[in-house]
Amino acid sequence: MSSLLSICGFNLDSDLVQKFLKDYIILAENGKNIILCWIPSHVEILGNEKADAAAKSALSLPVTRMKLPTTDIVSSYN
């Protein structure tokens, strides 16, 4: 949730927030609709414990930069 609060508050001290806002503006100007939502943890979401464990173990992995093709992004809204 702190990420969403930083974005919502336009925390420009954060390089990550600045990059997100720049990318968001570019996508919005190109007609893309981006919806951000906070999903609370530990509220009986199936597989949540496995997802938490996977996320925590990923923290120790090196960061690899990669580009994600827009064709890989699938909207959950029809």
Secondary structure, DSSP 8 states (H G I E B T S, - for coil): -HHHHHHHTT-TT-HHHHHHHHHHHHHHHTT---------SSSS-TTHHHHHHHHHHHTTS--------GGG---S--
